[in-house]
Amino acid sequence: MQKKYFRAVVVSSLSCSICFLIFLILLKTTMRIQGALASNDIFVLLGLSDVEWSTRFSDIEEWSPPHWLDHEHYSEVWSIQGIDQNPIFDKGPRIRARAAFIYDIDRGEVLFDKQADEIWPVASLTKTVSALTLATEGFTHAELEQKYCLDNESKPSLPGAKTRFSYKNCYSGWDLFGSALVSSDNGAALSFPRISGLPTDVFVEKMNTLAQDLDMSRSSFVDSAGLSDDNLSTARDMTKAIVAAAFHPTVSISSSAPSWFSRPKVNKGAYRRNTTNKLMKWHNAHTLAAKTGFTFTADGCYSTVMEVDGRRIAMTILGSPSLRQRWKDARKLLDWTMKH
């Protein structure tokens, strides 16, 4: 009798334990589904990971593409929200750059970061933000065909900050816009406030507003050319800017060009300006946007969006100890990326 009673108690206890475990599993699954529904990750939970970016990253209360971005490219620009994720790989290549960041736009995955959120001077990478700012002020194709006259405010005052444009002369907006992005002409970039019709301080304020629109929360800018070392950002934030540039219908034209013809001197022929981007034709890659930068404080900086074998990759490097090392670091990162 005692054995039967003991057996019944054991069976009852096991049954209760199993029921409790089933309850916990169901509770956890329910919470997972509710959380996924709240964040739209239910598509990932169900294995539907190839849905459009606007579905995968549609938590509008947190972030959504700014109104000034082209609606045709909203799906790509939604990918900016995925840039805030952690990298999926624990280890990456050894580089000498102070900070670096790699993002796979199509997969929505951060592949690599090295001190990606450390604030650092970004030199002429600033021009990507100032170009986007000018474009958002309504300066698209037609407006950039017009002539704009330069004054002393557009003249670089820092040593080494050269320009091929002369002052008290007038040039097309495209001459200035393209020269700033392709050959990193400082005078051209400093003319952006003049072109926009805004005081310099107001234009810079709009640059910082645009940075916030792109969720560049650790960035601040003080001039339109990147001459000051107080133009500060992070590798992660500048990746957001270059992705926006790559899919902007106006900015992408110049930021992806291998060269640019402008007429910096009156009564003289067009001058060809070659890009400062030495990886323009890396492994037959198609560059969607790129910008280089250098000051003695910022060191070598580089930000780009490339399409290689149908795969779109965004990458930013900050603080490479020399110009030559910048390209070594970039090639090493790209070689590693193509294997992952």
Number of C-alpha atoms within 10 A of each C-alpha: 6 7 8 9 10 11 12 12 12 12 12 12 12 12 12 12 12 12 12 12 12 12 12 12 12 12 12 12 12 12 12 15 17 14 13 16 13 11 15 17 21 18 16 13 13 10 10 11 15 12 11 15 22 17 15 23 21 18 14 9 6 9 15 20 24 17 10 15 18 15 13 11 15 20 17 20 27 25 27 27 21 20 23 16 12 13 18 11 12 9 11 16 14 10 18 17 22 20 23 30 27 28 30 21 24 15 16 21 20 22 24 23 24 22 15 23 18 16 19 23 28 35 29 30 30 29 29 27 27 30 26 24 27 21 23 20 14 13 18 16 14 10 15 20 14 13 16 20 16 22 14 13 14 22 20 20 12 9 7 10 14 14 20 15 24 18 16 9 14 18 22 18 24 23 22 26 28 26 30 29 34 25 24 26 24 27 27 31 31 27 27 29 22 18 23 19 12 14 11 20 13 12 23 22 17 20 25 21 15 20 25 16 16 22 21 20 14 17 19 21 24 20 23 31 30 28 26 20 17 16 23 23 26 25 29 29 26 32 27 26 23 29 29 30 28 26 22 24 17 20 27 22 17 26 31 25 20 17 19 21 16 21 18 23 16 12 7 8 11 14 14 13 17 16 23 18 24 11 18 20 12 13 11 11 17 18 24 24 29 31 26 29 26 23 19 11 14 23 22 26 31 30 29 29 30 27 16 16 11 10 13 18 26 25 29 30 34 35 28 25 17 16 16 10 17 24 19 16 20 23 14 15 22 20 13 14 18 11 6 9
